[in-house]
Amino acid sequence: MSATELAWFKSSYSGTQGDDCVEVAVTEQAVCVRDSKDARRPHFAVDREEWLRFVGFAAEV
């Protein structure tokens, strides 16, 4: 799936002033991540289970 076909979104915690942020798009197989400031750059994908571990860890910090 190409980056233009994905439904990208930012966290609800993102600022409205164009702050540094990442965008994510969820597929059946993976969670794709890209830099919101330069969406033309390639994104990367991680397994959904790994994403859940990452989010859980980030919530604890």
C-alpha positions in Angstrom: 0.0 0.0 0.0 1.5 3.4 -0.9 1.7 6.3 1.5 -1.0 8.2 -0.4 -3.5 5.3 0.0 -3.1 5.2 3.8 -5.3 7.1 6.3 -2.6 9.1 8.2 -3.4 10.7 11.6 -1.6 12.6 14.3 -2.0 12.1 18.1 -4.7 14.1 19.8 -1.8 15.4 22.0 -0.2 17.1 19.0 0.1 20.8 19.0 -1.7 23.0 16.5 1.4 25.1 15.6 3.0 22.5 13.3 5.2 21.1 16.1 7.5 18.2 15.6 5.2 15.1 15.4 4.8 11.8 13.7 1.8 10.5 11.9 0.6 6.9 11.9 -1.6 4.8 9.7 -3.0 1.4 10.7 -3.3 -1.5 8.3 -4.3 -5.1 9.0 -0.7 -6.2 9.2 1.2 -3.2 10.5 1.3 0.3 11.9 3.1 2.7 9.5 4.9 5.7 10.9 6.2 8.9 9.1 7.5 12.4 9.9 4.6 14.9 9.7 7.0 17.7 8.7 8.2 15.9 5.6 5.5 13.4 4.5 7.4 12.9 1.2 10.1 10.9 3.0 9.6 7.1 3.2 7.6 5.8 6.1 8.4 2.7 8.1 6.1 -0.1 9.3 6.1 -2.0 12.5 4.2 -5.1 13.5 1.0 -4.2 15.4 2.1 -6.1 18.5 5.4 -4.2 18.6 3.5 -1.0 18.2 1.3 -1.9 21.2 4.4 -2.6 23.3 5.9 0.7 22.3 2.7 2.7 23.1 2.4 0.9 26.4 6.0 1.7 27.3 5.6 5.4 26.2 2.6 5.7 28.4 4.6 4.6 31.5 7.3 7.1 31.0 
